[in-house]
Structure formats: C-alpha cells, structure tokens
Amino acid sequence: MKYVRNISGAFTGGALGGLLDSFNIWFMGKVGLSDLIGISMKPDFTAPWLYQRMIWGGLWMLLLLIPVWKDRTILRGMAASIFPSAMVLLVVFPSMNKGVLGLEFGIAMPMVVITLNFIYGIFSAYWYVATCSNQNHK
C-alpha cells in the first residue's frame, strides 16, 4: 500500500500543482501583469485547457518518486519542475510556432515558465511529503 500512496501523493500533488500553475498564468493575464511584463500569452480558463494541464502536471510530478533530496522538499520540487519547463520551452512552444523558449510570446516568457513551474514543483513536493511522510499507516 505504501507504493500506491506514494504514486497517488505524487500524482495528486502534481495535478493540484497544475491547477495552481494554470490559475497563476490565467490570473496574470486577467489582472494585466502579463501586459506589464510584455507577455502576450493570456489563456482562457476553460475545462479542456485546465484538464490537460492538470493531467500532465500529475504525470510530471511522478518524478518525485525518485528518491533524491528527501530532506530538501523545496529543492526536490524545483528540480522536478525543470523537466516540464524544458518540455514546454523546447518542444511545446516551438510546435505552436512561438519559437524556441516561446520568445514570440515575449522576451520574459522563459522566466515566467521557469518561475511558475518552480512554484508548481514546490507545491507538488510539499503535497507529496504531507501525504506520504507518515508511512506507518496500515
């Protein structure tokens, strides 16, 4: 049961982190922060967009199952978030014809992706630790 709890904790933390990340990028567009920093990406907060981001968020945070930096939750979350950041910047944005690093969204886009994904990774890692640290349950 410990393995099921760990997988569930990592996936759920990632899915909720994906929800947080989605809200953050949407909110930035709604309040004008995206305009302020020169980012043209302002997604609509729709169910299909959110669903996709939460599922991928959960899958990416299965990386938390790798037993590294167990006592460093923040570092662990940040490290896990580097992989989805690289995927978005090097694969997803270019496939959307927004250039490598998504620079056609704006020069600050790489920093926005990395920063918001750090938040997503840290949140997910804390969720994972909170749900999986008490392994003595039967």
Solvent accessible surface area in square Angstrom, and as a share of the most:
residue,aa,sasa,rsa
1,M,171,0.76
2,K,95,0.40
3,Y,155,0.59
4,V,92,0.53
5,R,62,0.23
6,N,24,0.12
7,I,89,0.45
8,S,58,0.37
9,G,4,0.04
10,A,0,0.00
11,F,63,0.26
12,T,49,0.28
13,G,0,0.00
14,G,0,0.00
15,A,13,0.10
16,L,52,0.26
17,G,0,0.00
18,G,5,0.05
19,L,63,0.31
20,L,56,0.28
21,D,15,0.08
22,S,0,0.00
23,F,88,0.37
24,N,30,0.15
25,I,7,0.03
26,W,59,0.21
27,F,93,0.39
28,M,19,0.08
29,G,15,0.14
30,K,134,0.57
31,V,86,0.50
32,G,27,0.26
33,L,74,0.37
34,S,0,0.00
35,D,89,0.46
36,L,145,0.72
37,I,66,0.33
38,G,47,0.45
39,I,3,0.01
40,S,71,0.46
41,M,31,0.14
42,K,95,0.40
43,P,24,0.15
44,D,107,0.55
45,F,81,0.34
46,T,62,0.36
47,A,77,0.59
48,P,100,0.63
49,W,50,0.18
50,L,29,0.14
51,Y,147,0.56
52,Q,106,0.47
53,R,61,0.22
54,M,47,0.21
55,I,62,0.32
56,W,131,0.46
57,G,5,0.05
58,G,0,0.00
59,L,79,0.39
60,W,65,0.23
61,M,0,0.00
62,L,56,0.28
63,L,51,0.25
64,L,1,0.00
65,L,63,0.31
66,I,89,0.45
67,P,95,0.60
68,V,72,0.42
69,W,119,0.42
70,K,132,0.56
71,D,143,0.74
72,R,152,0.55
73,T,21,0.12
74,I,88,0.45
75,L,69,0.35
76,R,16,0.06
77,G,0,0.00
78,M,56,0.25
79,A,25,0.19
80,A,7,0.06
81,S,0,0.00
82,I,95,0.48
83,F,113,0.47
84,P,8,0.05
85,S,7,0.04
86,A,39,0.30
87,M,75,0.34
88,V,41,0.24
89,L,11,0.05
90,L,101,0.50
91,V,76,0.44
92,V,55,0.31
93,F,6,0.03
94,P,39,0.25
95,S,88,0.57
96,M,91,0.41
97,N,125,0.64
98,K,64,0.27
99,G,26,0.25
100,V,92,0.53
101,L,64,0.32
102,G,0,0.00
103,L,77,0.38
104,E,121,0.54
105,F,18,0.07
106,G,14,0.13
107,I,147,0.75
108,A,27,0.21
109,M,3,0.01
110,P,21,0.13
111,M,127,0.57
112,V,13,0.08
113,V,15,0.08
114,I,57,0.29
115,T,61,0.36
116,L,18,0.09
117,N,14,0.07
118,F,57,0.24
119,I,72,0.37
120,Y,8,0.03
121,G,0,0.00
122,I,44,0.22
123,F,72,0.30
124,S,0,0.00
125,A,0,0.00
126,Y,110,0.42
127,W,89,0.31
128,Y,20,0.08
129,V,48,0.28
130,A,80,0.62
131,T,55,0.32
132,C,7,0.04
133,S,76,0.49
134,N,79,0.40
135,Q,61,0.27
136,N,133,0.68
137,H,107,0.48
138,K,234,0.99
